[in-house]
């Protein structure tokens, strides 16, 4: 480190040499990226532009042609891992990486990485069905992210307008393949998410190879789509293709045409449905009117409506019948009670001492009222009371016999 100030600035030469010293201390490193540009010049050196697909950043790589020949032929937008040493050129102030070894990332390794990323995102719940938002029935405006002048864009727009001619689109034509795809699609998605008039967003592109569809499995793009509040429809490739964007989207369409069918309703079908509901409502109302008319007619045809006094006379007959029934019931109850009372009276009379007296017996009582039972206990001349059937008399005891 060296000290500088506005009064004692460092010359460009000193600064560039300081940067060179710092870069030279950095040892060789492994770097992964996508080849966005490859220039094999007439000399012995080749120049590569290595790009990060997640962000719009790139590095300039140079290598000997023999190093490049060890991995050729490289397909377009190939993903590679290279072992390089950073070099700083003081004359023009540029940083270049000198590649010593280049390895192409194979499809098998990419698939393994995708599966690992898929497991991580699934564990975080980004693919859960309860996070998905239902598509609006009739969106005010449809956001469309697609390639530039592609068949996928035409399929979505034409099929949507065929179903609902008044549909409006907010279209973002971007790169859907290669190193710039992730950054351009992400930027377009942010713009449409910020537009409050856009009620649903379609991300679409036609079919392609596994490598062509890799941008739609980029972690940054997938997480961005998961954070959007606007419903997202993914229509990437064909039915067999399954980028990670399909799993995080609110709806996965098998084709761009299928996306158009699910985003807007069919005008003819909606009109037919309205007519069907109208007919069903009309039949229901007519049925209710007929039912109520029949009910009114039945009420009108009742005898009481023809002769209102019938309501009183019928109730009077009922009251008279109830009164007569009550009178008969009361009289019968009195008759039964009298008969029962007569029987009880006869039983009481048969058990009464008076009945015994009526048969000729008498009751002898002392003056105190105590009944005399033993003549031996009576004293001569003791006054006695004798109770007969027809009354009482007095007697005097003369002695026991």
C-alpha positions in Angstrom: 0.0 0.0 0.0 1.1 3.5 -0.7 -0.3 6.8 0.4 -1.8 9.3 -2.1 -3.6 12.6 -1.9 -4.8 15.3 -4.2 -1.5 17.1 -3.7 0.6 13.9 -4.2 -1.3 11.6 -6.6 0.2 8.4 -7.8 1.1 8.2 -11.5 -0.7 5.7 -13.8 2.4 3.7 -14.1 2.7 3.2 -10.3 -1.0 2.3 -10.0 -0.9 -0.3 -12.8 2.3 -1.8 -11.5 0.7 -2.0 -8.0 -2.3 -3.8 -9.5 0.0 -6.1 -11.5 1.9 -7.0 -8.3 -1.3 -7.8 -6.5 -2.7 -9.9 -9.5 0.6 -11.8 -9.8 0.3 -12.9 -6.2 -3.0 -14.5 -7.0 -2.4 -18.1 -8.0 -4.1 -20.2 -10.7 -7.8 -20.7 -10.1 -10.6 -22.9 -11.5 -13.3 -20.9 -13.2 -16.7 -22.1 -14.6 -18.8 -20.3 -17.2 -20.4 -20.4 -20.6 -18.5 -19.6 -23.8 -20.2 -16.7 -25.4 -17.5 -15.9 -27.9 -14.6 -17.9 -29.4 -11.9 -16.4 -31.6 -9.2 -18.6 -33.0 -6.8 -16.1 -34.6 -4.2 -17.0 -37.2 -1.4 -17.2 -34.6 -0.9 -19.7 -31.9 -3.3 -18.1 -29.4 -7.1 -18.3 -29.1 -9.3 -15.9 -27.3 -12.5 -16.8 -25.4 -15.2 -14.7 -23.8 -16.4 -16.6 -20.7 -19.8 -15.4 -19.4 -21.7 -16.0 -16.2 -25.3 -17.0 -17.1 -26.8 -15.7 -13.9 -25.6 -12.1 -14.3 -24.5 -10.0 -17.2 -20.7 -10.4 -16.5 -17.9 -11.9 -18.5 -14.2 -12.5 -18.5 -11.6 -12.4 -21.3 -9.7 -15.7 -21.5 -6.7 -16.5 -23.7 -5.1 -19.8 -24.2 -2.8 -21.7 -26.5 -4.6 -23.4 -29.4 -3.2 -26.7 -28.2 -5.1 -26.3 -24.9 -8.3 -25.5 -26.9 -7.7 -28.4 -29.2 -7.9 -30.9 -26.3 -11.7 -30.2 -25.9 -12.8 -29.4 -29.4 -15.2 -29.5 -31.0 -17.0 -27.3 -28.5 -20.7 -26.8 -29.1 -22.1 -23.3 -29.2 -22.6 -21.8 -25.7 -20.7 -24.7 -24.2 -20.3 -24.7 -20.4 -16.7 -25.2 -19.4 -14.4 -25.3 -16.4 -10.9 -24.0 -17.0 -7.7 -23.7 -14.9 -6.3 -20.2 -15.5 -3.8 -17.7 -14.2 -4.8 -14.0 -14.0 -2.5 -11.5 -15.8 -2.6 -7.7 -15.7 -1.2 -5.8 -18.7 0.1 -2.4 -17.5 0.3 -0.9 -20.9 -3.5 -0.9 -21.6 -4.8 -1.6 -18.0 -6.6 -4.9 -18.9 -7.0 -8.1 -17.0 -6.8 -11.4 -18.9 -6.9 -15.0 -17.7 -4.5 -17.4 -19.3 -6.0 -20.8 -19.5 -3.8 -23.8 -18.9 -6.5 -26.5 -19.0 -10.1 -26.6 -20.3 -12.7 -29.2 -19.4 -16.2 -29.3 -20.8 -19.0 -29.8 -18.3 -20.8 -32.9 -19.5 -24.6 -33.4 -19.6 -24.4 -36.0 -16.9 -22.8 -33.6 -14.5 -25.2 -30.9 -15.4 -28.1 -33.2 -14.7 -26.6 -34.1 -11.4 -26.3 -30.5 -10.5 -29.9 -29.8 -11.5 -31.1 -32.7 -9.4 -29.2 -31.3 -6.4 -30.6 -27.8 -7.0 -34.1 -29.3 -7.4 -33.8 -31.1 -4.1 -32.7 -27.9 -2.3 -35.5 -25.8 -3.8 -38.1 -28.4 -3.0 -36.9 -28.6 0.6 -37.4 -24.8 0.8 -41.0 -25.3 -0.3 -40.7 -23.4 -3.6 -42.5 -26.1 -5.4 -45.4 -26.6 -2.9 -48.9 -26.4 -4.4 -50.2 -24.1 -1.6 -47.8 -21.4 -2.8 -49.3 -21.4 -6.3 -51.8 -18.7 -7.2 -54.9 -19.3 -9.3 -54.9 -17.7 -12.8 -57.4 -14.8 -13.2 -60.5 -15.5 -15.2 -60.1 -12.5 -17.5 -56.8 -10.6 -17.2 -56.7 -6.9 -18.0 -53.3 -7.4 -19.6 -51.1 -10.4 -20.3 -47.4 -10.1 -19.9 -45.4 -12.2 -22.4 -41.7 -13.0 -22.3 -40.5 -14.8 -25.4 -37.8 -14.9 -28.0 -37.5 -12.3 -30.7 -40.0 -12.9 -33.6 -40.4 -16.6 -32.6 -43.2 -19.1 -33.4 -43.8 -19.4 -29.7 -44.8 -15.7 -29.4 -47.0 -16.0 -32.5 -48.7 -19.1 -31.1 -49.5 -17.5 -27.8 -50.8 -14.2 -29.3 -52.8 -15.6 -32.2 -54.5 -18.4 -30.1 -55.2 -15.9 -27.3 -56.8 -13.4 -29.7 -58.7 -16.2 -31.4 -60.2 -17.1 -28.1 -60.7 -13.6 -26.7 -60.2 -10.9 -29.4 -60.0 -8.0 -26.8 -57.0 -9.4 -25.0 -54.1 -7.0 -24.5 -50.4 -8.1 -24.4 -47.4 -6.5 -22.9 -44.6 -8.3 -24.7 -40.9 -8.5 -23.9 -38.8 -10.0 -26.6 -35.6 -11.3 -25.1 -32.8 -13.8 -25.7 -34.1 -17.2 -24.7 -30.9 -19.2 -25.4 -27.3 -18.7 -24.6 -25.3 -16.7 -22.1 -27.6 -13.6 -22.1 -30.8 -15.5 -21.7 -31.0 -15.6 -17.9 -30.2 -11.9 -17.4 -32.6 -10.7 -20.1 -35.5 -13.0 -19.0 -35.0 -11.9 -15.4 -35.0 -8.3 -16.3 -38.2 -8.7 -18.4 -39.8 -10.6 -15.5 -39.0 -7.7 -13.1 -40.5 -5.2 -15.5 -43.7 -7.1 -16.0 -44.0 -7.8 -12.2 -43.7 -4.1 -11.6 -46.5 -3.3 -14.1 -49.8 -3.2 -12.1 -51.9 -3.6 -15.2 -50.4 -7.1 -15.9 -52.5 -9.7 -14.2 -50.6 -12.8 -15.5 -47.2 -13.4 -17.0 -46.3 -16.1 -19.6 -42.7 -17.2 -20.1 -42.4 -19.2 -23.3 -40.0 -20.6 -25.8 -40.0 -23.4 -28.3 -38.3 -26.8 -27.9 -34.6 -27.3 -27.9 -31.8 -29.4 -26.6 -31.1 -29.9 -22.9 -28.3 -27.3 -23.1 -30.7 -24.8 -24.8 -33.2 -25.0 -22.0 -30.6 -24.7 -19.2 -31.3 -20.9 -18.6 -34.8 -21.8 -17.5 -33.3 -23.9 -14.7 -31.0 -21.2 -13.4 -31.3 -20.8 -9.7 -31.5 -17.0 -9.8 -34.3 -17.0 -12.3 -36.2 -19.7 -10.5 -36.0 -17.9 -7.2 -37.1 -14.6 -8.9 -40.1 -16.3 -10.3 -41.0 -17.8 -6.9 -40.9 -14.3 -5.4 -43.3 -12.8 -7.9 -46.9 -12.0 -6.8 -48.3 -12.0 -10.3 -49.3 -15.5 -11.5 -46.7 -17.0 -13.8 -47.4 -19.5 -16.6 -44.4 -21.5 -17.8 -44.5 -22.8 -21.4 -41.0 -23.9 -22.1 -40.2 -26.5 -24.8 -42.4 -29.5 -25.3 -44.3 -31.9 -23.0 -41.2 -34.0 -22.3 -39.1 -31.0 -21.3 -39.1 -30.1 -17.6 -36.9 -27.1 -16.6 -37.1 -26.0 -12.9 -39.1 -23.0 -13.9 -42.0 -25.3 -14.7 -42.0 -26.5 -11.1 -42.1 -23.1 -9.5 -44.6 -21.5 -11.9 -48.2 -21.2 -10.8 -49.3 -23.1 -13.9 -47.2 -25.3 -16.3 -48.4 -25.4 -19.9 -47.3 -28.2 -22.2 -47.0 -25.8 -25.2 -47.3 -22.1 -26.0 -50.8 -22.8 -27.5 -51.8 -24.6 -24.3 -50.6 -21.5 -22.3 -52.9 -19.2 -24.4 -55.9 -21.6 -23.8 -55.5 -21.4 -20.0 -54.7 -17.6 -19.7 -57.8 -16.3 -21.4 -61.3 -17.8 -21.7 -62.9 -18.7 -25.1 -65.4 -16.1 -26.1 -67.7 -18.5 -27.9 -67.7 -20.9 -25.0 -68.4 -18.1 -22.5 -71.3 -16.9 -24.6 -72.7 -20.4 -24.9 -72.4 -20.8 -21.2 -74.2 -17.5 -20.6 -77.0 -18.6 -22.9 -77.2 -22.0 -21.2 -77.4 -20.3 -17.8 -80.0 -17.8 -19.1 -82.1 -20.7 -20.4 -81.8 -22.6 -17.2 -82.8 -19.5 -15.2 -85.8 -18.9 -17.5 -86.9 -22.5 -17.0 -86.5 -22.3 -13.3 -88.5 -19.0 -13.1 -91.3 -20.5 -15.3 -91.4 -23.6 -13.1 -91.7 -21.4 -10.0 -94.4 -19.3 -11.6 -96.4 -22.4 -12.6 -96.0 -23.9 -9.2 -97.2 -20.8 -7.4 -100.1 -20.4 -10.0 -101.2 -24.0 -9.2 -101.0 -23.3 -5.5 -103.1 -20.2 -5.9 -105.7 -22.0 -8.0 -105.9 -24.8 -5.5 -106.5 -22.3 -2.7 -109.1 -20.5 -4.9 -110.9 -23.8 -5.5 -111.3 -24.7 -1.8 -114.9 -24.7 -0.5 -114.2 -22.1 2.1 -113.3 -19.6 -0.7 -116.7 -20.2 -2.3 -118.6 -20.0 1.1 -116.6 -18.3 3.8 -119.3 -19.1 6.4 -118.3 -22.7 5.9 -115.2 -22.0 8.0 -117.4 -21.0 10.9 -120.0 -23.7 10.6 -117.4 -26.4 10.3 -115.7 -25.2 13.4 -119.2 -24.9 15.2 -119.9 -28.5 14.3 -116.6 -29.5 15.8 -117.2 -27.5 19.0 -120.8 -29.0 19.3 -119.4 -32.5 18.9 -116.8 -31.9 21.5 -119.3 -30.4 23.9 -121.7 -33.3 23.5 -118.8 -35.7 24.0 -117.8 -33.9 27.1 -121.4 -33.9 28.5 -121.8 -37.7 27.9 -118.4 -38.3 29.4 -119.3 -36.3 32.5 -122.6 -38.0 33.0 -121.0 -41.4 32.6 -118.4 -40.4 35.2 -121.1 -39.3 37.6 -123.1 -42.5 37.1 -120.0 -44.6 37.8 -119.2 -42.5 40.9 -122.7 -42.9 42.3 -122.6 -46.7 41.7 -119.3 -46.9 43.5 -120.5 -44.7 46.3 -123.6 -47.0 46.7 -121.4 -50.1 47.0 -119.1 -48.4 49.5 -122.1 -47.3 51.6 -123.4 -50.9 51.6 -120.1 -52.3 52.7 -119.8 -49.6 55.4 -123.3 -50.3 56.6 -122.7 -54.1 56.8 -119.6 -53.5 58.9 -121.3 -50.9 61.2 -122.3 -51.8 64.9 -125.8 -50.5 64.1 -126.3 -53.5 61.8 -125.6 -55.8 64.7 -128.1 -53.9 66.9 -130.7 -54.2 64.1 -130.4 -58.0 64.4 -131.5 -57.9 68.1 -128.3 -57.5 69.9 -127.6 -54.8 72.5 -124.6 -53.1 74.0 -124.3 -52.7 77.9 -122.2 -49.8 79.1 -121.2 -48.7 82.6 -122.1 -45.2 83.8 -118.6 -44.1 82.7 -119.3 -45.3 79.1 -117.1 -48.3 79.3 -118.6 -51.5 77.8 -119.5 -54.2 80.3 -118.0 -57.6 79.4 -117.8 -59.6 82.6 -120.9 -59.8 84.8 -118.8 -60.8 87.8 -117.3 -57.4 87.8 -120.7 -55.7 88.1 -121.9 -54.6 91.6 -125.5 -55.1 92.7 -127.5 -51.9 92.2 -124.9 -50.4 89.7 -126.6 -48.3 87.1 -126.2 -49.6 83.5 -126.9 -48.1 80.1 -128.3 -50.4 77.4 -128.0 -49.4 73.8 -130.7 -51.0 71.5 -131.3 -50.8 67.8 -133.9 -48.1 68.2 -132.3 -46.2 71.1 -131.0 -46.4 74.7 -132.5 -47.4 78.1 -131.2 -47.8 81.7 -131.1 -50.8 84.0 -129.8 -51.8 87.4 -127.4 -54.7 88.0 -128.9 -57.4 90.4 -125.9 -59.7 90.5 -124.1 -62.3 88.4 -125.7 -65.4 87.1 
